[in-house]
Amino acid sequence: MDIWIINHYAVPPQVSGGTRHYDFGTELACRGHRVVLWLSTFNHHQRRFLSPAERQRAEEKSPPNLELKWIWSYPHRGNDWRRVLNMFTFSLLLLWHGMFRRKPDVILASSPHLLAPIAGWVLSLLGPSRFILEVRDLWPDALVAMGLRNRPAIWLMRKMELFLYYRSQKIIVLSEGIRERLIARGISPDRVILIPNGVYLERYRILHSPETVRHTFGFNGRFVCLYAGAIGPINGLEVVIKAAWLLRESPDFLFVLAGDGPERKRLEKMACEYSLANVKFLGSLSKEVLPSLLNAADVLLACSAPVELFRMVRPNKLFDYLAVGRPIVSNIDGETRKIIEDTGVGRHVRKDDPQAMVEGILYYYRHPEEYERVRENAWKFLRDHGDRRQHALLLEKVLCEPNHSSQEPSPA
């Protein structure tokens, strides 16, 4: 079967970012399908263009049946008009390049922004191809929660959102909360399929020794509290800097932030103003490096801004953290909290409370006997619920399912 996967922000494992769609493309290609992954030459996480050598390396490491189709998009540094232009240019060029190619049997188009899925839907009409939407984030709800007040923009995105919901054969979601939200909006439960985030467990079986990694990054002799992921407003990372300030007098503790984003410079300035010698920023790391770094930490930190909508999120980093079996200290409520507490892999702490975060960290500092239990619990959860190979089998079933039903009528 010929499959197109569209994700503006998809990356191969050699580059910083989420590899969900590259991994799915790899699995589908290895199962005999011909897959084209449409992705951008501009890396959203690092705010830079990938070099021709980087793109060539990714292509050489991909299986024969997986084609990486790189689309240029306008560069941006923050959440201004340039980022909007970045979305428009990717989507328009996707439409242009896609028009002149033989159409696939099915197109899977992923959010969060809605322009690329709209382009994917248009291309599906030219096939005709089956069209499947993946909702990784609820737009415009997430933007409104983060402060968007432009009513015409919100109205337009709401119309685009509903348009896509009612014109897709199936809708793939990443969390139960998003699934329930769509069903509450009138989408048939049979059309909404949960395929959560997960990890390639094989990437975490062969790791560099923690001692080697700790020496490389200068962690020797410290109790390392590591956050790995995007550094933006939605991540609420001020609390990490404030927790580091509370432990500034103890030489044992080191707070490490591995990632990049629009908030990084502000947090670096904040750490400098506090004269914190126990905070280190590493920048973005690829999926090839990240597992060994996580495995070298003592405690892993998961944070978000105090936004109600994030209760229905299962962030990528949660599954990366689980894969190394290190204790997690998290202030993310909802589904993330339920997984951490039910699985017994960490402690949930109050949001925006650096003292609570410190107490969570100190618990594992004082109870090293907990580590083996955490590791066993984490791996059991991933084997049962977070194995990306198993998720790829479910995706294959969804993609191969004939379109027996017509789309539901759009609401008036």
VOPAGU-2260 file (C-alpha; in pm, 1 decimal, decimal comma):
REM VOPAGU-2260
SITE   aa  ch    i         X         Y         Z
SITE  MET   A    0       0,0       0,0       0,0
SITE  ASP   A    1     115,5     355,4     -74,8
SITE  ILE   A    2     104,3     580,3     232,6
SITE  TRP   A    3     178,8     949,1     279,6
SITE  ILE   A    4     247,3    1077,5     630,8
SITE  ILE   A    5     239,9    1455,8     671,2
SITE  ASN   A    6     389,3    1621,2     977,9
SITE  HIS   A    7     543,8    1966,6     952,7
SITE  TYR   A    8     756,0    1898,0    1264,8
SITE  ALA   A    9     861,9    1537,7    1202,4
SITE  VAL   A   10    1232,8    1459,2    1239,2
SITE  PRO   A   11    1459,2    1155,7    1200,8
SITE  PRO   A   12    1635,7    1029,4    1516,6
SITE  GLN   A   13    1961,6    1202,3    1421,1
SITE  VAL   A   14    1793,4    1541,1    1484,9
SITE  SER   A   15    1636,5    1697,9    1792,6
SITE  GLY   A   16    1258,2    1660,2    1807,2
SITE  GLY   A   17     981,4    1402,8    1808,2
SITE  THR   A   18    1042,0    1090,8    1597,6
SITE  ARG   A   19     690,2     943,4    1622,9
SITE  HIS   A   20     612,9     969,8    1251,8
SITE  TYR   A   21     959,2     871,7    1134,2
SITE  ASP   A   22     933,3     562,6    1355,5
SITE  PHE   A   23     587,8     480,1    1220,7
SITE  GLY   A   24     712,3     531,6     865,7
SITE  THR   A   25    1006,2     300,4     932,8
SITE  GLU   A   26     784,8      26,2    1074,0
SITE  LEU   A   27     532,9      51,1     789,5
SITE  ALA   A   28     812,0      48,8     529,8
SITE  CYS   A   29     967,4    -259,7     689,1
SITE  ARG   A   30     627,7    -429,7     664,3
SITE  GLY   A   31     623,6    -382,2     287,3
SITE  HIS   A   32     434,3     -55,2     248,0
SITE  ARG   A   33     568,9     231,7      37,3
SITE  VAL   A   34     581,1     535,4     263,7
SITE  VAL   A   35     651,6     902,0     197,2
SITE  LEU   A   36     710,4    1117,7     505,5
SITE  TRP   A   37     659,7    1487,9     429,5
SITE  LEU   A   38     863,3    1701,9     670,5
SITE  SER   A   39    1030,0    2042,5     688,2
SITE  THR   A   40    1391,3    2135,8     618,8
SITE  PHE   A   41    1360,1    2388,2     905,1
SITE  ASN   A   42    1396,5    2230,8    1248,8
SITE  HIS   A   43    1130,5    2376,9    1476,3
SITE  HIS   A   44    1310,4    2281,6    1798,8
SITE  GLN   A   45    1651,4    2421,4    1709,2
SITE  ARG   A   46    1520,5    2709,3    1495,4
SITE  ARG   A   47    1759,4    2631,9    1210,2
SITE  PHE   A   48    1767,9    2469,3     868,2
SITE  LEU   A   49    1903,1    2116,5     848,4
SITE  SER   A   50    2212,5    2097,7     632,0
SITE  PRO   A   51    2216,2    1888,9     312,5
SITE  ALA   A   52    2460,1    1653,0     488,1
SITE  GLU   A   53    2218,5    1603,0     779,3
SITE  ARG   A   54    1931,7    1531,3     543,1
SITE  GLN   A   55    2142,9    1291,5     337,5
SITE  ARG   A   56    2253,6    1104,5     650,1
SITE  ALA   A   57    1890,3    1063,2     758,2
SITE  GLU   A   58    1796,8     933,2     413,6
SITE  GLU   A   59    2085,6     685,5     410,7
SITE  LYS   A   60    1978,4     543,9     747,3
SITE  SER   A   61    1613,2     507,6     642,7
SITE  PRO   A   62    1475,4     177,4     508,5
SITE  PRO   A   63    1442,3     148,0     127,9
SITE  ASN   A   64    1062,1     183,3     125,0
SITE  LEU   A   65    1064,6     506,9     329,4
SITE  GLU   A   66    1115,2     829,4     134,4
SITE  LEU   A   67    1183,2    1151,0     325,2
SITE  LYS   A   68    1031,9    1436,6     125,5
SITE  TRP   A   69    1182,4    1761,6     256,9
SITE  ILE   A   70     975,8    2079,1     220,2
SITE  TRP   A   71    1121,2    2426,8     267,0
SITE  SER   A   72     945,2    2652,1     518,7
SITE  TYR   A   73    1010,4    3009,3     623,8
SITE  PRO   A   74    1251,1    3042,7     920,8
SITE  HIS   A   75    1134,2    3179,7    1254,8
SITE  ARG   A   76    1271,3    3235,7    1604,2
SITE  GLY   A   77     958,6    3288,2    1815,3
SITE  ASN   A   78     579,6    3295,9    1810,4
SITE  ASP   A   79     534,5    3594,2    1579,1
SITE  TRP   A   80     422,9    3649,5    1218,8
SITE  ARG   A   81     727,1    3456,5    1095,9
SITE  ARG   A   82     601,8    3138,8    1258,1
SITE  VAL   A   83     263,8    3185,8    1089,9
SITE  LEU   A   84     446,3    3231,9     759,3
SITE  ASN   A   85     645,5    2916,7     839,0
SITE  MET   A   86     318,1    2722,7     860,7
SITE  PHE   A   87     176,9    2876,6     541,4
SITE  THR   A   88     489,0    2817,0     332,6
SITE  PHE   A   89     519,6    2453,9     439,9
SITE  SER   A   90     153,2    2385,0     365,1
SITE  LEU   A   91     148,2    2564,0      28,9
SITE  LEU   A   92     469,0    2397,8     -90,2
SITE  LEU   A   93     339,9    2062,2      33,9
SITE  LEU   A   94      30,2    2116,1    -179,1
SITE  TRP   A   95     238,7    2221,5    -479,1
SITE  HIS   A   96     480,2    1927,5    -465,3
SITE  GLY   A   97     204,7    1679,9    -383,3
SITE  MET   A   98      -4,7    1780,9    -685,2
SITE  PHE   A   99     257,8    1649,1    -927,5
SITE  ARG   A  100     313,1    1311,3    -765,0
SITE  ARG   A  101     124,5     987,0    -800,6
SITE  LYS   A  102    -131,6     989,0    -521,6
SITE  PRO   A  103    -120,5     727,3    -243,1
SITE  ASP   A  104    -390,7     496,9    -114,0
SITE  VAL   A  105    -411,9     685,6     214,4
SITE  ILE   A  106    -290,1    1016,9     356,6
SITE  LEU   A  107    -226,6    1058,5     730,0
SITE  ALA   A  108    -195,8    1427,7     820,8
SITE  SER   A  109     -94,6    1538,0    1169,2
SITE  SER   A  110    -161,1    1856,0    1364,5
SITE  PRO   A  111    -105,6    2063,6    1583,1
SITE  HIS   A  112    -137,6    2341,4    1325,8
SITE  LEU   A  113    -425,4    2291,4    1086,7
SITE  LEU   A  114    -289,6    2421,2     756,2
SITE  ALA   A  115     -84,8    2110,8     672,5
SITE  PRO   A  116    -382,9    1876,9     733,0
SITE  ILE   A  117    -597,8    2105,0     513,6
SITE  ALA   A  118    -338,7    2067,5     237,7
SITE  GLY   A  119    -337,6    1692,0     296,3
SITE  TRP   A  120    -715,1    1678,9     261,5
SITE  VAL   A  121    -701,1    1870,8     -68,6
SITE  LEU   A  122    -440,9    1626,6    -199,4
SITE  SER   A  123    -660,4    1334,7     -92,2
SITE  LEU   A  124    -934,6    1463,7    -324,5
SITE  LEU   A  125    -697,5    1448,4    -621,6
SITE  GLY   A  126    -626,2    1078,4    -566,8
SITE  PRO   A  127    -877,2     999,7    -457,0
SITE  SER   A  128    -704,3     886,0    -137,8
SITE  ARG   A  129    -844,7     801,8     201,9
SITE  PHE   A  130    -779,8    1086,4     447,3
SITE  ILE   A  131    -697,6    1027,1     813,8
SITE  LEU   A  132    -636,2    1307,3    1062,1
SITE  GLU   A  133    -410,1    1284,2    1365,9
SITE  VAL   A  134    -483,0    1528,7    1648,7
SITE  ARG   A  135    -174,3    1573,9    1866,1
SITE  ASP   A  136    -293,8    1898,3    2021,1
SITE  LEU   A  137    -627,9    2077,8    2025,9
SITE  TRP   A  138    -608,2    2395,3    1820,8
SITE  PRO   A  139    -728,5    2659,8    1879,8
SITE  ASP   A  140    -802,6    2550,3    2240,4
SITE  ALA   A  141    -433,7    2522,3    2331,5
SITE  LEU   A  142    -357,7    2867,2    2187,6
SITE  VAL   A  143    -649,2    3023,6    2373,9
SITE  ALA   A  144    -527,8    2859,6    2695,5
SITE  MET   A  145    -187,2    3019,6    2638,4
SITE  GLY   A  146    -332,2    3366,4    2588,7
SITE  LEU   A  147    -449,7    3402,0    2226,4
SITE  ARG   A  148    -724,5    3667,1    2215,6
SITE  ASN   A  149    -757,0    3732,4    1840,9
SITE  ARG   A  150   -1124,9    3649,4    1793,3
SITE  PRO   A  151   -1122,9    3631,8    1410,4
SITE  ALA   A  152    -821,8    3395,7    1420,4
SITE  ILE   A  153    -989,0    3178,5    1684,7
SITE  TRP   A  154   -1312,7    3168,8    1482,9
SITE  LEU   A  155   -1126,9    3070,4    1164,6
SITE  MET   A  156    -926,1    2795,5    1336,3
SITE  ARG   A  157   -1241,4    2660,3    1499,0
SITE  LYS   A  158   -1403,3    2631,3    1155,3
SITE  MET   A  159   -1092,1    2461,8    1014,3
SITE  GLU   A  160   -1081,7    2222,7    1308,5
SITE  LEU   A  161   -1442,5    2109,7    1263,6
SITE  PHE   A  162   -1399,4    2094,8     886,1
SITE  LEU   A  163   -1116,0    1843,8     927,5
SITE  TYR   A  164   -1295,5    1639,6    1193,2
SITE  TYR   A  165   -1594,8    1581,1     969,6
SITE  ARG   A  166   -1398,9    1506,5     652,5
SITE  SER   A  167   -1156,5    1248,3     785,2
SITE  GLN   A  168   -1228,8     876,2     767,2
SITE  LYS   A  169   -1070,4     825,2    1109,0
SITE  ILE   A  170    -920,8    1055,2    1371,3
SITE  ILE   A  171    -614,2     938,5    1562,3
SITE  VAL   A  172    -558,3    1095,8    1904,3
SITE  LEU   A  173    -273,7    1070,3    2154,3
SITE  SER   A  174    -465,6    1073,9    2482,0
SITE  GLU   A  175    -795,6     969,8    2636,8
SITE  GLY   A  176    -867,5    1332,4    2722,0
SITE  ILE   A  177    -852,4    1443,2    2359,2
SITE  ARG   A  178   -1064,4    1145,2    2256,7
SITE  GLU   A  179   -1331,0    1236,4    2511,5
SITE  ARG   A  180   -1323,7    1600,2    2399,2
SITE  LEU   A  181   -1387,3    1504,1    2035,7
SITE  ILE   A  182   -1667,1    1265,4    2126,5
SITE  ALA   A  183   -1826,6    1541,9    2334,5
SITE  ARG   A  184   -1823,7    1756,8    2019,8
SITE  GLY   A  185   -2033,5    1501,6    1835,9
SITE  ILE   A  186   -1771,1    1285,2    1664,9
SITE  SER   A  187   -1867,0     917,2    1656,8
SITE  PRO   A  188   -1658,1     713,8    1906,9
SITE  ASP   A  189   -1593,7     455,0    1633,4
SITE  ARG   A  190   -1402,3     714,4    1432,5
SITE  VAL   A  191   -1170,6     827,9    1713,6
SITE  ILE   A  192    -874,0     592,7    1764,9
SITE  LEU   A  193    -626,7     622,3    2052,5
SITE  ILE   A  194    -263,7     564,0    1952,2
SITE  PRO   A  195     -63,8     725,3    2234,1
SITE  ASN   A  196     295,2     836,4    2240,8
SITE  GLY   A  197     553,8     569,0    2309,1
SITE  VAL   A  198     915,0     475,9    2243,4
SITE  TYR   A  199    1124,3     239,7    2038,3
SITE  LEU   A  200    1238,6      19,4    2324,4
SITE  GLU   A  201    1538,5     -96,4    2119,2
SITE  ARG   A  202    1687,7     254,5    2136,7
SITE  TYR   A  203    1711,1     216,6    2513,0
SITE  ARG   A  204    1865,2    -130,5    2532,4
SITE  ILE   A  205    2216,5     -25,1    2428,5
SITE  LEU   A  206    2325,5     282,4    2621,6
SITE  HIS   A  207    2657,5     439,7    2705,5
SITE  SER   A  208    2753,6     376,6    3067,0
SITE  PRO   A  209    2620,1     643,1    3306,6
SITE  GLU   A  210    2973,6     703,7    3433,0
SITE  THR   A  211    3099,0     785,5    3082,8
SITE  VAL   A  212    2809,5    1021,9    3014,1
SITE  ARG   A  213    2838,3    1191,3    3352,1
SITE  HIS   A  214    3207,1    1251,9    3289,7
SITE  THR   A  215    3141,1    1385,4    2938,4
SITE  PHE   A  216    2882,3    1638,9    3057,4
SITE  GLY   A  217    3053,4    1728,9    3384,8
SITE  PHE   A  218    2802,8    1561,1    3619,1
SITE  ASN   A  219    3058,3    1370,3    3827,8
SITE  GLY   A  220    2972,6    1343,7    4196,4
SITE  ARG   A  221    2644,6    1535,4    4164,9
SITE  PHE   A  222    2282,6    1428,6    4211,3
SITE  VAL   A  223    2150,0    1522,2    3866,5
SITE  CYS   A  224    1793,8    1651,9    3826,6
SITE  LEU   A  225    1734,0    1657,5    3450,5
SITE  TYR   A  226    1465,5    1815,1    3235,4
SITE  ALA   A  227    1476,3    1718,4    2866,0
SITE  GLY   A  228    1243,1    1872,7    2612,2
SITE  ALA   A  229    1118,9    2197,4    2465,5
SITE  ILE   A  230    1182,6    2516,6    2660,5
SITE  GLY   A  231     877,8    2729,9    2591,0
SITE  PRO   A  232     601,5    2912,6    2779,1
SITE  ILE   A  233     384,5    2600,1    2796,6
SITE  ASN   A  234     657,8    2409,8    2981,4
SITE  GLY   A  235     652,2    2625,6    3295,5
SITE  LEU   A  236    1022,3    2581,6    3371,8
SITE  GLU   A  237    1065,5    2878,6    3604,5
SITE  VAL   A  238     984,5    2639,0    3886,5
SITE  VAL   A  239    1299,7    2438,1    3806,2
SITE  ILE   A  240    1520,8    2746,1    3836,8
SITE  LYS   A  241    1351,1    2838,1    4165,0
SITE  ALA   A  242    1396,5    2483,2    4295,8
SITE  ALA   A  243    1765,6    2509,6    4208,5
SITE  TRP   A  244    1781,0    2834,5    4406,3
SITE  LEU   A  245    1635,2    2658,2    4712,0
SITE  LEU   A  246    1913,2    2396,9    4689,4
SITE  ARG   A  247    2187,7    2644,7    4598,7
SITE  GLU   A  248    2376,7    2587,3    4925,0
SITE  SER   A  249    2406,9    2212,6    4870,2
SITE  PRO   A  250    2695,9    2111,7    4642,3
SITE  ASP   A  251    2541,0    1769,1    4581,6
SITE  PHE   A  252    2265,7    1882,7    4344,3
SITE  LEU   A  253    2286,8    1981,1    3978,2
SITE  PHE   A  254    1986,4    2090,2    3768,9
SITE  VAL   A  255    2025,0    2025,8    3396,6
SITE  LEU   A  256    1796,7    2152,3    3119,1
SITE  ALA   A  257    1850,1    1977,7    2785,4
SITE  GLY   A  258    1653,2    2140,7    2507,6
SITE  ASP   A  259    1584,2    2468,2    2335,0
SITE  GLY   A  260    1302,1    2709,7    2273,9
SITE  PRO   A  261    1184,9    3070,1    2311,2
SITE  GLU   A  262    1215,0    3067,5    2692,6
SITE  ARG   A  263    1572,3    2942,6    2710,6
SITE  LYS   A  264    1745,4    3282,0    2708,7
SITE  ARG   A  265    1511,8    3418,6    2974,4
SITE  LEU   A  266    1572,5    3119,8    3200,9
SITE  GLU   A  267    1948,2    3142,7    3146,6
SITE  LYS   A  268    1931,2    3510,0    3245,4
SITE  MET   A  269    1722,7    3419,4    3550,4
SITE  ALA   A  270    1977,9    3158,3    3660,1
SITE  CYS   A  271    2255,6    3412,2    3609,6
SITE  GLU   A  272    2073,4    3677,9    3813,4
SITE  TYR   A  273    2028,1    3424,0    4093,8
SITE  SER   A  274    2402,3    3340,1    4067,3
SITE  LEU   A  275    2319,1    2971,3    4040,3
SITE  ALA   A  276    2622,9    2750,4    3992,9
SITE  ASN   A  277    2401,6    2441,4    4013,4
SITE  VAL   A  278    2215,8    2495,3    3682,7
SITE  LYS   A  279    2343,7    2379,1    3342,7
SITE  PHE   A  280    2184,6    2428,5    2998,8
SITE  LEU   A  281    2284,0    2173,6    2733,8
SITE  GLY   A  282    2082,2    2277,8    2428,9
SITE  SER   A  283    1896,3    2039,6    2197,6
SITE  LEU   A  284    2003,2    1677,4    2167,0
SITE  SER   A  285    1914,1    1412,7    1910,8
SITE  LYS   A  286    1724,1    1094,0    1987,5
SITE  GLU   A  287    2054,8     911,2    1936,7
SITE  VAL   A  288    2215,0    1094,5    2231,7
SITE  LEU   A  289    1912,0    1149,9    2456,0
SITE  PRO   A  290    1864,9     794,1    2593,6
SITE  SER   A  291    2216,9     777,5    2735,6
SITE  LEU   A  292    2184,3    1125,6    2886,3
SITE  LEU   A  293    1854,2    1038,0    3056,3
SITE  ASN   A  294    2006,4     716,6    3186,8
SITE  ALA   A  295    2286,7     917,4    3349,8
SITE  ALA   A  296    2046,2    1134,3    3554,2
SITE  ASP   A  297    1926,6    1059,6    3906,9
SITE  VAL   A  298    1582,1    1221,6    3883,1
SITE  LEU   A  299    1388,4    1332,9    3574,3
SITE  LEU   A  300    1168,9    1643,8    3582,1
SITE  ALA   A  301     839,9    1695,4    3395,4
SITE  CYS   A  302     674,2    2036,8    3409,0
SITE  SER   A  303     397,3    2237,2    3245,9
SITE  ALA   A  304     237,9    2577,4    3280,7
SITE  PRO   A  305     -78,9    2592,6    3497,8
SITE  VAL   A  306    -321,4    2539,4    3208,7
SITE  GLU   A  307    -627,3    2318,0    3254,0
SITE  LEU   A  308    -607,5    2186,5    2897,5
SITE  PHE   A  309    -275,7    2014,4    2972,5
SITE  ARG   A  310    -456,6    1766,3    3195,8
SITE  MET   A  311    -532,7    1565,9    2880,5
SITE  VAL   A  312    -172,1    1556,5    2757,2
SITE  ARG   A  313      72,3    1263,0    2755,0
SITE  PRO   A  314     397,3    1437,5    2660,7
SITE  ASN   A  315     668,5    1266,2    2457,9
SITE  LYS   A  316     919,1    1315,5    2736,4
SITE  LEU   A  317     713,2    1102,5    2975,6
SITE  PHE   A  318     775,9     793,7    2762,3
SITE  ASP   A  319    1142,1     878,8    2707,8
SITE  TYR   A  320    1174,7     907,8    3085,2
SITE  LEU   A  321     997,4     577,7    3146,3
SITE  ALA   A  322    1229,4     401,7    2902,2
SITE  VAL   A  323    1535,6     460,9    3123,2
SITE  GLY   A  324    1353,9     371,9    3445,1
SITE  ARG   A  325    1462,6     675,6    3644,1
SITE  PRO   A  326    1228,8     832,5    3904,0
SITE  ILE   A  327    1011,8    1114,6    3769,5
SITE  VAL   A  328     916,9    1425,8    3965,1
SITE  SER   A  329     628,9    1590,8    3779,4
SITE  ASN   A  330     381,5    1873,9    3827,9
SITE  ILE   A  331     172,4    1784,6    3520,9
SITE  ASP   A  332    -178,3    1693,1    3631,3
SITE  GLY   A  333    -437,3    1474,9    3458,9
SITE  GLU   A  334    -332,2    1176,8    3247,4
SITE  THR   A  335      38,8    1224,5    3314,7
SITE  ARG   A  336     -19,3    1226,1    3688,6
SITE  LYS   A  337    -237,5     915,8    3666,4
SITE  ILE   A  338      29,2     721,7    3475,9
SITE  ILE   A  339     306,8     823,3    3716,9
SITE  GLU   A  340     108,9     746,7    4032,2
SITE  ASP   A  341     -68,4     431,7    3911,0
SITE  THR   A  342     253,1     287,2    3770,9
SITE  GLY   A  343     466,1     382,2    4070,6
SITE  VAL   A  344     743,6     551,1    3874,7
SITE  GLY   A  345     763,9     887,3    4047,4
SITE  ARG   A  346     599,1    1156,1    4253,6
SITE  HIS   A  347     347,3    1421,4    4156,5
SITE  VAL   A  348     405,2    1764,2    4313,7
SITE  ARG   A  349     203,5    2084,6    4327,0
SITE  LYS   A  350     228,5    2308,3    4023,1
SITE  ASP   A  351     431,4    2629,3    4048,8
SITE  ASP   A  352     564,8    2522,5    4389,3
SITE  PRO   A  353     946,1    2498,5    4389,7
SITE  GLN   A  354     949,7    2376,6    4751,0
SITE  ALA   A  355     723,0    2085,8    4655,4
SITE  MET   A  356     956,6    2002,1    4366,8
SITE  VAL   A  357    1254,2    2007,6    4602,8
SITE  GLU   A  358    1073,0    1772,4    4841,5
SITE  GLY   A  359    1004,1    1531,9    4554,4
SITE  ILE   A  360    1371,2    1539,4    4456,3
SITE  LEU   A  361    1490,1    1491,0    4813,9
SITE  TYR   A  362    1266,4    1186,5    4853,8
SITE  TYR   A  363    1467,4     995,6    4591,8
SITE  TYR   A  364    1795,3    1143,0    4713,6
SITE  ARG   A  365    1721,0     988,2    5054,1
SITE  HIS   A  366    1569,6     661,4    4926,5
SITE  PRO   A  367    1805,6     505,3    4669,6
SITE  GLU   A  368    1642,6     169,4    4736,9
SITE  GLU   A  369    1342,8     291,9    4531,9
SITE  TYR   A  370    1533,3     289,5    4203,3
SITE  GLU   A  371    1504,8     -78,7    4117,6
SITE  ARG   A  372    1130,6     -80,9    4184,7
SITE  VAL   A  373    1083,8     229,0    3966,5
SITE  ARG   A  374    1280,2      69,6    3682,1
SITE  GLU   A  375    1075,2    -252,0    3692,1
SITE  ASN   A  376     745,5     -61,4    3702,4
SITE  ALA   A  377     846,3     166,7    3414,8
SITE  TRP   A  378     947,0    -117,0    3185,0
SITE  LYS   A  379     633,9    -315,0    3260,9
SITE  PHE   A  380     419,3     -13,7    3168,2
SITE  LEU   A  381     608,8      42,2    2844,2
SITE  ARG   A  382     588,8    -322,2    2740,6
SITE  ASP   A  383     212,9    -314,2    2796,5
SITE  HIS   A  384     125,1      38,5    2680,4
SITE  GLY   A  385     420,9     227,3    2532,9
SITE  ASP   A  386     588,5       5,3    2273,2
SITE  ARG   A  387     599,4     198,3    1946,3
SITE  ARG   A  388     623,5    -123,2    1743,8
SITE  GLN   A  389     287,0    -231,7    1881,8
SITE  HIS   A  390     145,5     114,6    1815,1
SITE  ALA   A  391     266,6      87,0    1454,7
SITE  LEU   A  392      69,5    -236,7    1412,7
SITE  LEU   A  393    -244,2     -58,0    1531,2
SITE  LEU   A  394    -173,7     230,8    1294,1
SITE  GLU   A  395    -128,4     -12,7    1005,9
SITE  LYS   A  396    -469,1    -161,4    1082,4
SITE  VAL   A  397    -629,0     184,7    1079,9
SITE  LEU   A  398    -457,0     287,1     756,2
SITE  CYS   A  399    -548,8     -34,4     575,0
SITE  GLU   A  400    -913,0     -32,7     680,0
SITE  PRO   A  401   -1143,6      23,2     380,3
SITE  ASN   A  402   -1364,5     328,7     386,8
SITE  HIS   A  403   -1699,6     158,8     441,4
SITE  SER   A  404   -1867,5     463,0     589,5
SITE  SER   A  405   -1916,4     812,2     465,5
SITE  GLN   A  406   -1815,2    1105,0     676,8
SITE  GLU   A  407   -2059,9    1232,8     932,1
SITE  PRO   A  408   -2256,7    1539,0     828,4
SITE  SER   A  409   -2096,2    1862,5     939,9
SITE  PRO   A  410   -2280,8    2057,2    1205,4
SITE  ALA   A  411   -2478,5    2346,1    1072,6
